[in-house]
C-alpha cells in the first residue's frame, strides 16, 4: 500500500514538472514567434516574459557585434589594430547615444499611443522618428568621410596607428546610418510590442557579420585581406542587411506599425514633440558616452597594450550587459503602454519585478566573470600585458553588476514614461561631476594607473543606480504627459 502511495506521488510530481516545462517552452515559442498581445491586460510576470525573451535575444545578437570584430582582429596579433577598435568605439558611443536617445523618444511615444489604442497616431510618430534619424546620420557620415584621421589623433592615437588603421574609423562613421536605423526602427517595433521582429532583424545582421568578418579581415578568393578595415566593412554590410529587413516589414509586414501614403508625410508638429521627448535621452547618453571618451583618453597615456586590454574587457562587459538591457527595454515598453492605458500602479510593479529578475541574471554573470576573467580575456589574446590589463578591468568593473542591473531598468523606465530629464540629470552628476574626476584622481594624481579608471567606473555606476532608485520611488514619472 505504501509503495502504491509513493508511486502515485512520484507520478504526480513527474507529471507536474513535465507540464511546467511544457508550458514554459510553449510560452517561449510564443514570445519568439511574436504573436500579438495586449501587454496591459496580461499578468505582469507573463507580460515581462513575453516582451523580455525576444528583447534579450535581440540584445544577445547586438552584443555579439561587440565581441566578434575584436575576436577576429585580435587574430592579427596587432595591438594597434585592437586599440583602433577601442578608440573608434569610444567615438561611436556618441552615435549610439543619439540613436538610443531618439529610440527612447520613439519607444515612449509609440508605446503610449498603442496603450491608448490610437494605432494611426503610433504609425505617424514612428515615421517622424525615422526622418529625424536619417537627418542626424547624414551629418555624422559627412564628418566621418573627411575627419577620420583627425578624430583618431584627438583620441591620442599614434601616427603609425592612424596611417595603418584609419580606414576602420572612416567606414564605421560613414556607415553610421545602419547603426542609427537598426536602433531606431527596432525601438518602434518594441514600442508597438513587436519585440520578436526587432530580434529577427538583429539575428540577420549578426549572422552576416559573423560570416563576413573573417572573409574581409583575412581575405578569401578574389576578396583581398583588408585587416581591421575589413571588420568595419563586414559590420556595415551585416547591419545594412538588417535595416533592409526592417524596412520591408514597415511597408509590407503584418504588425501594428505599417507605413502607407497616409502616415509617412512629414509632420513637423510630431517631430517637435519627438525631439522634446528624445532630447533628454540623447543628452543622458551623450553625457555617458563623453565620459567614456575621457576615460579612454586617460587610458591612452598608458600605451596601446593597456587600451587593447581595456577594449577586450569592455567588449565582454557589454556582451553581458546588452542582454540585461533587453529586460530594461521590456520594462520601458510596459511602462509606456500601461501609462497609456491608465494603469500607473501596474507600470510601477512591472519595473520592480523586471529590476529584480535583471539583478539575478547580471549578478550571476558578474560572479562568473570575476572568477574566470583570465580564461575569458585569454580567449582573445596571448599578450601578457594585454591579458593583465584586461583581467583587471573585467574583475573590477564587474563588482558593480548587481547595481547596474537595477540602474539600467530604472533608467529605461523613466524614459519609457517620457521622463528623460531625470536620468539626464542623474547621468550628468554621476559621470561628469563624479566619475571623470575620480578616474583622473585615482589613475594619475594618486598614480594607481589604469586600475584607478576601472574602479571609478564601478563606483560611479553603483552610485548612479542608487540615486535612480531613490528618485523613482517618489513616483513623479507617473504624471508625465507626451
Secondary structure, DSSP 4 states (H G I P E B T S, - for coil): -HHHHHHHHHHHHHHHHHHHHHHHHHHHHHHHHT----TTTS-HHHHHHHHHHHHHHHHHHHHHHHHHHHHHHHTT--HHHHHHHHHHHHHHHHHHHHHHHHHHHHHHHHHHHHHTT-HHHHHHHHHHHHHHHHHHHHHHHHHHHHHHHHHHHHTT--HHHHHHHHHHHHHHHHTHHHHHHHHHHHHHHHHTT-HHHHHHHHHHHHHHHHHHHHHHHH-BTTBPP-THHHHHHHHHHHHHHHHHHHHHHHHH--SS----TTT-S--HHHHHHHHHHHHHHHHHHHHHHHHHHHHHHHHHTT-HHHHHHHHHHHHHHHHHHHHHHHHHHHHHHHHHHHHHTT-HHHHHHHHHHHHHHHHHHHHHHHHHHHHTHHHHHHTT---HHHHHHHHHHHHHHGGGHHHHHHHHHHHHHHHHTT-HHHHHHHHIIIIIIIIHHHHHIIIIIS---HHHHHHHHHHHHHHHHHHHHHHHTT-GGGG---
